[in-house]
Amino acid sequence: METVLLLIRIFLFGVFALAGIGKLMDPAGSRKAVTEFGVPSSFVPFAALALPIVELLIAALFLFNATSWFAAIVGLLLLLIFIGGMIHMLARGKAPDCHCFGQIHSEPVGRSSIIRSVGFAALALVLAIQGSGGQGLALAESPAESIQTLLIVTCLMLSVTLLFFVKKLSDQFAQFSGRLESIGSFEGGSPAVRENAGDPADGLPIGAPFPDFELPSASGKAVRFEHLLSRARPLMLIFVSPECGPCRALFPEIQEWCSEFAEKMDIFLISSGEPDENLSKFAGFEGDRLLLQQKRELAELVHARWTPTAIVVGTDGSIASHPAAGDRAIRELAERIKASDLSRPFTFFANPAIRRAIKIGSRIPKFELTDINGRQWTENDLIGEPALVIAWSLACPHCVEMADEIKKWESERLDGGRRIVILADGDADEFRSYGFQSPVIIDVRHIKAINFGLFGTPSAVLVNAEGVVTTEAGIGSPNIRALLGK
């Protein structure tokens, strides 16, 4: 039993040390995770820094008999807080990134992360029950040996961290090489030249309506987007090309996913070219699920710039993922789908590289602000009717350029358009000169806009009638238009 207790201590040392190191290596991700778990914004910087430091201290205390019992109690309490937080998030229909091991390993909160944490808590409970005098064999018998042990273990942990970074760099190089293979989509057998291609992962905002379309299938049927939604199931739309080598290499796995995901989502291929050519290249795929563009008209609308690229669409027809560009990114997306409950509201799959907070599924923040006419506004005034909330500034030339467009949207509200609310930083008199019909609420330095997930101007999110944010921020006029389905 003494040996078993020692092994438990060493294991928990590794768990807490990796968690602390991983979070310190990714401070931006730590702040994002702490924010998504509901920590007040003023407390986020402190919590994001203090948590990994506490985890590293707990890890060090597990190494020594005299301090292991205290480490077990504190570690158990910390794990119970984590477990309670994850259960609370899931109960509210949210699945934020747990960021449990920071940059080393991270995943959306789900059953697996809760089970794993319960297992760690059970081991800590075993040590806590043993009392301060029953912590197993000692790793060191003297202060000098204790220092030596701590140095050796620290060197081992740093070596593991270094190996992780080497592997990560290798994976990134392989991913970059894979993207180089797929940076051309093909028209008539020749690569299409793109002078301003942008990042492959850039796409329409999550939560925006997927553009309506009608395309012929490889079997000759006319297929409308509404037909795809009629089964009330999520969709994975994979943009491919018969001339795309990575597409053909990925195709056997796509067929496996069709079987594996048969109970939770439908998969369609969006290609181009002649039906016979596509049926030959993607032999065995159901012709009615292989849709053909004339060129790349649908791909261009949704910013699927490369092939292969996958985009998830929710049952309501809204975009539920950033574009997964390249075979590696699509495989990672498929793994995340496997671990997710797609029946939960507001389930989405953000690009892991994007560190900005996405507030989808969160209630709008509490606030008390005054508009340019002196009226007091609180969060309750945004409940009862869906709204487009725009962060806007007089100092932003792009904002000024879209003023007439906002007025056009205001006029469309008479025909059933969405209510517009503007969170603005600037002089009230100057705002009045623009003649907006919508409320212009003064938000100095955009403090409250940040809590809506709006980190720049112009940017906007959609809020439903219950006061819940339903989209990520649409940044810039084109993406704000996309939120409105324009």
VENGI-V699245 format. One record per pair of residues at least 12 apart in sequence whose C-alpha atoms are under 6 Angstrom apart, sorted by the first residue. I is the first residue (numbers start at 1). J is the second residue. Records with the same first field share a line. If there is no record, write none. Layout:
I: J / J
//
This chain:
2: 136 / 137
5: 136
6: 136 / 137
9: 62
13: 59 / 62
16: 55 / 59
17: 56 / 59
19: 101
20: 52 / 55 / 56
22: 101 / 102 / 103 / 104
23: 52 / 102
26: 103
30: 48
31: 48
32: 357
58: 71
65: 135 / 138
69: 128 / 132
72: 124 / 128
73: 128
76: 121 / 124
79: 121
93: 344 / 345
95: 108 / 109
96: 108 / 109
97: 109
179: 326
182: 307
183: 306
185: 306 / 307
200: 325
201: 323
203: 303 / 322 / 323
205: 472 / 474
206: 319 / 320 / 321 / 471 / 472
207: 318 / 319 / 471
208: 318 / 319 / 483
209: 317 / 318 / 319 / 485
210: 317 / 318 / 319
212: 225
213: 225
216: 291 / 292
217: 288 / 290 / 291 / 292
218: 275 / 287 / 290
219: 287 / 288
232: 315
233: 265 / 315
234: 265 / 313 / 314 / 315
235: 265 / 266 / 267 / 312 / 313
236: 267 / 311 / 312
237: 268 / 269 / 310 / 311
238: 269 / 270 / 309 / 310
239: 269 / 270 / 271 / 307 / 308 / 309
240: 271 / 307 / 308
241: 271
242: 278 / 281
247: 308
268: 289
269: 290
270: 291 / 292
271: 292
272: 292 / 293 / 294 / 295
308: 326
309: 324 / 325 / 326
310: 323 / 324
311: 323
320: 348
321: 348 / 349 / 350
322: 350 / 351
346: 361
358: 453 / 472
359: 453
360: 469 / 470 / 471
361: 468 / 469 / 470
362: 468 / 469
363: 467 / 468
364: 467 / 468
366: 379
367: 379
370: 441 / 442
371: 440 / 441 / 442
372: 428 / 440
383: 465 / 466 / 467
384: 465
385: 465
386: 463 / 464 / 465
387: 418 / 419 / 420 / 462 / 463
388: 420 / 461 / 462
389: 421 / 422 / 460 / 461
390: 422 / 423 / 459 / 460
391: 423 / 424 / 457 / 458 / 459
392: 424 / 457 / 458
393: 424 / 425
394: 426
399: 458
420: 438
421: 438 / 439
422: 440
423: 441 / 443
424: 441 / 442 / 443
425: 442 / 443 / 444
454: 473
458: 476
459: 474 / 475 / 476
460: 473 / 474
461: 473
//
